[in-house]
Amino acid sequence: MDFETTDEHQLIRDAIGKICTDFPDEYWSKCDNEHLFPWDFYNALAEAGWIGIAIPEQYGGSGRGITEASIVLEEVAASGAAMNGASGIHLSIFGMHPVVKYGSEDMKQKYLPRVAAGDLHVAFGVTEPDAGTDTTSIKTAARLDGDHYLVKGRKVWTTKALDSERVLLLVRTESKDAVAKRTEGMTLLLAELQRPEVTISPIDKVGRNAVASCEVVYDDLPVHRTDRVGEEGKGFRYLLDGLNAERILVAAEALGIGRAAMRRAVGYAKEREIFGRPIGQNQGVSFPLGEAQMRLDAAELMIRKASWLLDNGEPCGAEANMAKWLAADAAFQAADQAVQTHGGFGYAREFHVERYWREARLMRIAPISQEMILNYVTEHVLELPRSY
């Protein structure tokens, strides 16, 4: 076991940190409060080549692994950008994984260089109002009409739909009743999004407001058959192939939020004096912060283990899920303790920890809830009977 940070990984941290210094907490508060997508930040990362870090070199990317991508997203979140920063680039960094792995060569040549350059924004359309985590119960359907699929249905929680040119869209090309296994008959399309057949409505939500989450209605949206990812009917399997990587990246983002919260909380505990002494001298303040630090460090170890396994082609389902659960839990505890450390000022926007708290809370329910991860661990690790 080697816990030494490599020179490459340290260079990544230093480079991302340098870019992020130009985008302080005040920038992110403004974006969040005014519902403004962080274009200046996104463009700065794109110009420096970081958006394509996980896209193969032959398509304009850097060809690095999930470990390197997770470090980028962790550092972005830890800078104070939190989820507003990480979500703005997350889908561009890894959202096109199904295309990388299963798309036709023409599709890769057409779209991946634009994603790596930061020119093409792609949203992700999977979740539906009546399906939720039960993805096999989606109702959005596509029927083939000549050279085009016609898509009809409704999706929710489609991140970046307002700002994206295309959407990776999971649809049913066969009804659930017509297939042998409910996971069959679903197809992945790379569809145009800004068209008259598409209605996009942002969802009013408690946090991460710089990056919109949207309800999207498709009314016979035409999608050329050449924009189908892989084979018809195998879209669910293509999605599953990228879930472990997604868990790891989300865990890294949560870790970053926890680090940002701790930086603010510890700084305040050192500077704030009550009764003639810094509040950090009181064990009622310092001990919870110490516990939060230990939880974050423990979560980081699982993230690093999971990403190492994935990058080396080893099974990592349990580790990826555990990393997400542990990091989301630790990040929320750290953010909550940061608010508590600030006392009444923790509720004031000017100290920023309330924003970390709102965004850390999201990590415990998205893109998968803590309960669903426990379902996975109890079934696949402990080998207990499946609960659903």
C-alpha positions as CSV (number, residue, x, y, z in Angstrom):
1,M,0.0,0.0,0.0
2,D,1.4,3.4,-1.0
3,F,-0.3,6.5,0.4
4,E,2.2,9.0,-1.1
5,T,0.6,11.7,-3.4
6,T,2.0,11.4,-6.9
7,D,3.6,14.4,-8.5
8,E,0.9,14.3,-11.2
9,H,-1.9,14.4,-8.6
10,Q,-0.3,17.3,-6.7
11,L,0.1,19.2,-10.0
12,I,-3.6,18.7,-10.7
13,R,-4.5,20.0,-7.2
14,D,-2.2,23.0,-7.6
15,A,-3.5,23.9,-11.0
16,I,-7.2,23.6,-10.1
17,G,-6.6,25.5,-6.9
18,K,-4.9,28.3,-8.8
19,I,-7.9,28.7,-11.2
20,C,-10.3,28.6,-8.3
21,T,-8.6,31.5,-6.5
22,D,-10.2,33.8,-9.2
23,F,-13.6,32.6,-8.1
24,P,-14.1,33.2,-4.4
25,D,-17.1,32.4,-2.3
26,E,-18.7,35.7,-3.2
27,Y,-18.8,34.7,-6.8
28,W,-20.6,31.5,-6.0
29,S,-23.0,33.2,-3.7
30,K,-23.9,35.6,-6.5
31,C,-24.4,32.7,-8.9
32,D,-26.5,30.8,-6.5
33,N,-28.6,33.8,-5.4
34,E,-29.3,35.0,-8.9
35,H,-29.6,31.6,-10.6
36,L,-26.7,32.3,-12.9
37,F,-24.8,29.5,-14.5
38,P,-21.0,30.0,-13.8
39,W,-19.9,30.6,-17.3
40,D,-16.7,32.4,-16.4
41,F,-15.6,29.6,-14.2
42,Y,-16.6,26.9,-16.7
43,N,-14.8,28.6,-19.6
44,A,-11.6,29.1,-17.4
45,L,-11.5,25.3,-16.8
46,A,-12.3,24.5,-20.4
47,E,-9.5,26.8,-21.7
48,A,-7.0,25.2,-19.4
49,G,-8.0,21.7,-20.8
50,W,-9.6,20.3,-17.6
51,I,-13.0,19.5,-19.0
52,G,-11.6,16.7,-21.2
53,I,-9.5,15.1,-18.5
54,A,-11.4,11.7,-18.7
55,I,-12.0,11.7,-22.5
56,P,-9.6,9.6,-24.5
57,E,-6.7,11.5,-26.1
58,Q,-7.7,10.5,-29.7
59,Y,-10.9,12.6,-29.2
60,G,-9.2,15.7,-27.8
61,G,-9.1,14.7,-24.1
62,S,-6.3,13.9,-21.7
63,G,-7.2,10.2,-21.3
64,R,-6.8,10.2,-17.5
65,G,-8.6,7.9,-15.1
66,I,-11.4,8.4,-12.5
67,T,-8.8,9.1,-9.8
68,E,-7.6,12.2,-11.6
69,A,-11.1,13.3,-12.5
70,S,-12.2,12.9,-8.8
71,I,-9.3,15.0,-7.7
72,V,-10.4,17.8,-10.1
73,L,-13.9,17.7,-8.8
74,E,-12.8,17.5,-5.1
75,E,-10.6,20.6,-5.5
76,V,-13.4,22.5,-7.2
77,A,-15.9,21.8,-4.5
78,A,-13.3,22.4,-1.7
79,S,-12.5,25.9,-3.1
80,G,-16.0,27.0,-1.9
81,A,-17.6,26.4,-5.3
82,A,-19.3,23.3,-3.7
83,M,-22.0,21.7,-5.9
84,N,-22.6,24.9,-7.9
85,G,-19.1,24.5,-9.3
86,A,-18.9,20.7,-9.4
87,S,-22.3,20.2,-11.1
88,G,-21.4,22.7,-13.7
89,I,-18.6,20.5,-15.0
90,H,-19.4,17.0,-13.7
91,L,-21.4,15.9,-16.7
92,S,-18.9,17.3,-19.2
93,I,-16.1,15.5,-17.4
94,F,-17.7,12.1,-17.2
95,G,-21.3,12.2,-18.4
96,M,-20.3,11.1,-21.9
97,H,-18.8,7.8,-20.7
98,P,-21.5,5.7,-22.5
99,V,-20.6,7.4,-25.7
100,V,-16.9,6.8,-25.1
101,K,-17.5,3.1,-24.5
102,Y,-20.5,2.2,-26.7
103,G,-21.0,5.0,-29.2
104,S,-20.1,4.5,-32.9
105,E,-16.9,5.8,-34.2
106,D,-18.7,8.5,-36.1
107,M,-20.6,9.6,-33.0
108,K,-17.3,9.8,-31.0
109,Q,-15.6,11.8,-33.7
110,K,-18.6,14.1,-34.0
111,Y,-19.3,14.9,-30.3
112,L,-16.4,14.0,-28.0
113,P,-13.9,16.6,-29.2
114,R,-16.5,19.3,-28.7
115,V,-17.2,18.1,-25.2
116,A,-13.5,18.0,-24.4
117,A,-13.1,21.6,-25.7
118,G,-16.0,22.7,-23.5
119,D,-18.0,23.7,-26.6
120,L,-20.7,21.0,-26.3
121,H,-22.8,20.9,-23.1
122,V,-24.8,17.6,-22.5
123,A,-27.5,17.0,-20.0
124,F,-28.6,13.6,-18.6
125,G,-32.2,12.6,-18.8
126,V,-33.1,9.4,-16.8
127,T,-35.3,10.2,-13.8
128,E,-39.1,10.4,-14.2
129,P,-41.8,11.7,-11.9
130,D,-43.4,8.2,-11.3
131,A,-40.3,6.1,-11.6
132,G,-37.7,7.7,-9.4
133,T,-35.0,5.2,-8.5
134,D,-37.0,2.4,-10.2
135,T,-35.4,3.2,-13.6
136,T,-36.9,0.1,-15.3
137,S,-40.4,1.7,-14.8
138,I,-39.7,4.7,-17.0
139,K,-42.5,5.6,-19.4
140,T,-40.7,8.0,-21.8
141,A,-40.9,6.1,-25.1
142,A,-39.3,6.3,-28.6
143,R,-40.7,4.7,-31.7
144,L,-38.8,4.4,-34.9
145,D,-40.3,6.3,-37.9
146,G,-38.0,6.0,-40.9
147,D,-34.5,7.2,-40.0
148,H,-35.7,8.9,-36.8
149,Y,-36.9,7.9,-33.4
150,L,-39.9,10.0,-32.1
151,V,-39.6,10.6,-28.4
152,K,-42.6,11.3,-26.1
153,G,-42.6,11.5,-22.4
154,R,-41.4,13.5,-19.3
155,K,-38.2,13.6,-17.3
156,V,-37.4,15.4,-14.0
157,W,-34.2,16.6,-12.3
158,T,-32.4,17.0,-15.7
159,T,-29.4,19.0,-14.7
160,K,-28.2,21.8,-17.0
161,A,-31.1,21.3,-19.4
162,L,-31.5,25.0,-19.9
163,D,-27.8,25.4,-20.9
164,S,-27.2,22.1,-22.8
165,E,-27.3,21.5,-26.6
166,R,-28.0,17.8,-26.2
167,V,-29.2,15.3,-23.7
168,L,-28.3,11.7,-23.1
169,L,-31.8,10.4,-22.9
170,L,-32.9,7.0,-21.6
171,V,-36.1,5.8,-23.3
172,R,-38.2,2.7,-23.8
173,T,-38.2,1.3,-27.3
174,E,-40.1,-1.8,-26.0
175,S,-42.6,-1.8,-23.2
176,K,-41.7,-3.4,-19.9
177,D,-44.4,-6.0,-20.5
178,A,-43.0,-7.1,-23.9
179,V,-39.5,-8.0,-22.7
180,A,-38.2,-11.1,-20.8
181,K,-36.3,-9.0,-18.3
182,R,-37.5,-5.5,-17.1
183,T,-34.0,-4.2,-17.7
184,E,-34.3,-4.9,-21.4
185,G,-36.0,-2.7,-24.1
186,M,-34.4,0.6,-23.0
187,T,-32.3,2.6,-25.4
188,L,-29.9,5.5,-24.9
189,L,-30.2,8.4,-27.3
190,L,-28.0,11.5,-27.7
191,A,-30.9,13.9,-28.5
192,E,-31.1,17.6,-29.4
193,L,-32.5,19.5,-26.5
194,Q,-33.2,23.1,-27.6
195,R,-36.0,22.3,-30.1
196,P,-39.7,23.3,-30.3
197,E,-40.7,19.7,-29.4
198,V,-39.1,20.1,-26.0
199,T,-40.4,22.1,-23.1
200,I,-37.9,22.9,-20.3
201,S,-39.1,24.1,-16.9
202,P,-36.6,24.8,-14.1
203,I,-37.5,23.3,-10.6
204,D,-37.5,25.8,-7.7
205,K,-35.2,24.2,-5.2
206,V,-33.5,25.0,-1.9
207,G,-29.9,25.0,-3.1
208,R,-27.4,24.6,-6.0
209,N,-29.3,27.2,-7.9
210,A,-26.5,28.3,-10.2
211,V,-27.1,25.0,-12.0
212,A,-30.7,24.5,-12.9
213,S,-32.5,21.2,-12.4
214,C,-35.4,20.9,-14.8
215,E,-38.6,19.1,-15.7
216,V,-38.4,18.3,-19.5
217,V,-41.3,17.3,-21.6
218,Y,-40.7,15.7,-25.0
219,D,-43.5,15.8,-27.5
220,D,-42.5,13.7,-30.6
221,L,-38.9,14.9,-30.5
222,P,-37.1,13.5,-33.6
223,V,-33.7,11.8,-33.0
224,H,-31.8,10.5,-35.9
225,R,-31.0,6.8,-35.5
226,T,-27.2,7.7,-35.9
227,D,-27.6,9.5,-32.6
228,R,-28.4,6.2,-30.8
229,V,-25.7,5.1,-28.4
230,G,-24.8,1.4,-29.0
231,E,-27.5,-1.1,-29.7
232,E,-31.2,-0.6,-29.3
233,G,-32.6,-2.1,-26.1
234,K,-29.3,-2.2,-24.2
235,G,-29.3,1.4,-22.8
236,F,-29.9,0.3,-19.2
237,R,-26.7,-1.9,-19.3
238,Y,-24.8,1.0,-20.7
239,L,-25.9,3.2,-17.8
240,L,-25.0,0.6,-15.2
241,D,-21.5,0.4,-16.6
242,G,-20.8,4.0,-15.5
243,L,-22.5,4.0,-12.1
244,N,-19.5,3.1,-10.1
245,A,-17.5,5.9,-11.6
246,E,-20.4,8.3,-10.9
247,R,-20.5,7.2,-7.3
248,I,-16.8,7.9,-6.9
249,L,-17.0,11.3,-8.5
250,V,-20.0,12.4,-6.4
251,A,-18.2,11.2,-3.3
252,A,-15.2,13.3,-4.2
253,E,-17.4,16.3,-4.6
254,A,-19.0,15.7,-1.2
255,L,-15.5,15.4,0.3
256,G,-14.6,18.8,-1.2
257,I,-17.7,20.4,0.4
258,G,-16.7,19.0,3.7
259,R,-13.2,20.4,3.4
260,A,-14.6,23.8,2.5
261,A,-16.9,23.8,5.5
262,M,-14.1,22.7,7.8
263,R,-11.8,25.5,6.6
264,R,-14.5,28.1,7.4
265,A,-15.4,26.5,10.7
266,V,-11.8,26.1,12.0
267,G,-10.9,29.6,10.9
268,Y,-13.9,31.0,12.7
269,A,-13.2,29.0,15.8
270,K,-9.7,30.4,16.0
271,E,-10.7,34.0,15.5
272,R,-14.0,34.4,17.3
273,E,-13.4,35.4,20.9
274,I,-16.1,35.1,23.6
275,F,-15.5,35.4,27.4
276,G,-11.9,36.5,26.6
277,R,-10.8,33.4,24.7
278,P,-11.2,31.9,21.2
279,I,-14.2,29.6,21.0
280,G,-12.1,26.9,19.6
281,Q,-10.5,26.5,23.0
282,N,-13.7,25.1,24.2
283,Q,-14.1,21.3,23.8
284,G,-17.8,21.7,23.0
285,V,-16.6,23.5,19.8
286,S,-13.3,21.7,19.1
287,F,-14.3,18.1,19.7
288,P,-17.2,18.0,17.1
289,L,-14.8,19.6,14.6
290,G,-12.2,16.9,15.3
291,E,-14.8,14.2,14.8
292,A,-15.8,15.8,11.5
293,Q,-12.2,15.8,10.3
294,M,-11.8,12.2,11.1
295,R,-15.0,11.3,9.2
296,L,-13.8,13.2,6.2
297,D,-10.4,11.6,6.2
298,A,-11.9,8.1,6.5
299,A,-14.3,8.8,3.6
300,E,-11.3,9.9,1.5
301,L,-9.6,6.6,2.0
302,M,-12.6,4.7,0.6
303,I,-12.8,7.1,-2.3
304,R,-9.1,6.5,-3.1
305,K,-9.5,2.8,-2.8
306,A,-12.6,2.7,-5.0
307,S,-11.0,4.9,-7.7
308,W,-7.8,2.8,-7.7
309,L,-9.8,-0.4,-8.2
310,L,-11.8,1.1,-11.0
311,D,-8.8,2.5,-12.8
312,N,-7.1,-0.8,-12.6
313,G,-10.0,-2.8,-14.0
314,E,-11.0,-4.4,-10.7
315,P,-14.5,-4.9,-9.3
316,C,-15.4,-1.9,-7.2
317,G,-19.2,-1.9,-6.8
318,A,-19.1,-2.2,-3.0
319,E,-16.3,0.3,-2.6
320,A,-17.8,2.9,-4.9
321,N,-21.2,2.8,-3.1
322,M,-19.5,2.9,0.3
323,A,-17.4,5.8,-0.7
324,K,-20.5,7.8,-1.8
325,W,-22.4,6.9,1.5
326,L,-19.5,7.7,3.7
327,A,-18.5,11.0,1.9
328,A,-22.1,12.3,1.8
329,D,-22.6,11.5,5.5
330,A,-19.2,13.1,6.5
331,A,-19.8,16.2,4.3
332,F,-23.2,16.9,5.8
333,Q,-21.9,16.5,9.3
334,A,-19.0,18.8,8.6
335,A,-21.2,21.4,7.0
336,D,-23.8,21.2,9.9
337,Q,-21.0,21.5,12.4
338,A,-19.7,24.5,10.6
339,V,-23.1,26.2,10.9
340,Q,-23.2,25.3,14.6
341,T,-19.7,26.6,15.2
342,H,-20.7,30.0,13.7
343,G,-23.7,30.1,16.0
344,G,-26.3,32.6,14.8
345,F,-23.8,33.9,12.1
346,G,-23.9,30.4,10.6
347,Y,-27.4,31.2,9.4
348,A,-26.2,34.4,7.7
349,R,-25.4,34.2,4.0
350,E,-22.2,36.4,4.4
351,F,-20.4,33.6,6.1
352,H,-21.1,31.0,3.3
353,V,-21.5,28.0,5.5
354,E,-25.2,27.9,5.1
355,R,-24.7,27.5,1.4
356,Y,-22.3,24.5,2.0
357,W,-25.0,23.1,4.4
358,R,-27.7,23.3,1.7
359,E,-25.6,21.7,-0.9
360,A,-24.1,19.0,1.3
361,R,-27.7,18.0,2.2
362,L,-28.3,17.2,-1.5
363,M,-25.5,14.7,-1.6
364,R,-27.4,12.4,0.8
365,I,-30.3,12.0,-1.7
366,A,-28.7,12.5,-5.2
367,P,-27.9,10.9,-7.5
368,I,-28.9,8.0,-5.3
369,S,-30.2,8.0,-1.7
370,Q,-28.3,6.7,1.3
371,E,-31.0,4.1,1.8
372,M,-30.5,2.6,-1.7
373,I,-26.8,2.3,-1.1
374,L,-27.6,0.4,2.2
375,N,-29.8,-1.8,0.1
376,Y,-26.8,-2.6,-2.2
377,V,-24.4,-3.2,0.7
378,T,-26.7,-5.4,2.7
379,E,-27.6,-7.5,-0.4
380,H,-24.3,-7.7,-2.2
381,V,-21.7,-7.4,0.6
382,L,-23.6,-9.0,3.6
383,E,-25.6,-11.4,1.2
384,L,-28.8,-10.7,3.0
385,P,-32.2,-11.2,1.2
386,R,-33.0,-8.4,-1.2
387,S,-35.4,-5.9,0.4
388,Y,-37.2,-4.6,-2.8
